Amino acid sequence: MRIMSKVFRVWMLGLAFLLAAYGSSRALEVGQPAPDFELESTSGGKLKLSSLKGKNVLINFYVLDFSPT
């Protein structure tokens, strides 16, 4: 159950990033910083993207789509 909780939180982090980027008034360009957002961390505290400045951050987006194309 704990693994599912972590997977869900990582998924929510990606969703929040997408919503922040989509909700901004201009599109992001390659090389621009990501919009800042805050989510609950896997340990229960708050995690803000700006608090990770200077560190490597990997945000993984994927979709499982089994519909015919």
BELSUL-V954806 format. One record per residue. RES is the residue in one letter. PHI is phi as a letter, one per 30 degrees, with the letter a starting at -180 (999 if undefined). OMEGA is omega in degrees with one decimal (none if undefined). Layout:
res=<RES:RES>
phi=<PHI:PHI>
omega=<OMEGA:OMEGA>
//
This chain:
res=<M:R:I:M:S:K:V:F:R:V:W:M:L:G:L:A:F:L:L:A:A:Y:G:S:S:R:A:L:E:V:G:Q:P:A:P:D:F:E:L:E:S:T:S:G:G:K:L:K:L:S:S:L:K:G:K:N:V:L:I:N:F:Y:V:L:D:F:S:P:T>
phi=<999:d:d:d:d:d:d:d:d:d:d:d:d:d:d:d:d:d:d:d:d:d:d:d:d:b:d:d:c:e:j:d:d:d:d:d:a:b:b:d:d:d:c:j:d:c:b:c:e:d:d:c:e:j:c:d:b:c:c:c:c:b:b:c:b:c:d:d:c>
omega=<-179.4:178.9:178.4:178.5:178.5:179.0:179.8:-179.7:176.9:177.9:179.5:176.4:177.3:178.6:178.8:177.9:178.0:-179.9:178.2:179.0:-179.3:-177.2:-179.9:-175.4:179.0:-179.7:176.5:175.6:176.5:179.0:177.9:176.8:178.0:175.8:-178.7:175.7:-178.0:178.4:174.4:179.4:179.3:177.7:177.1:178.1:177.3:178.5:179.5:-177.4:-178.6:177.9:-179.9:-178.8:-179.2:178.5:175.9:179.5:177.2:174.8:-174.3:176.1:176.2:178.9:173.9:-177.0:-177.7:179.8:179.0:179.9:none>
//
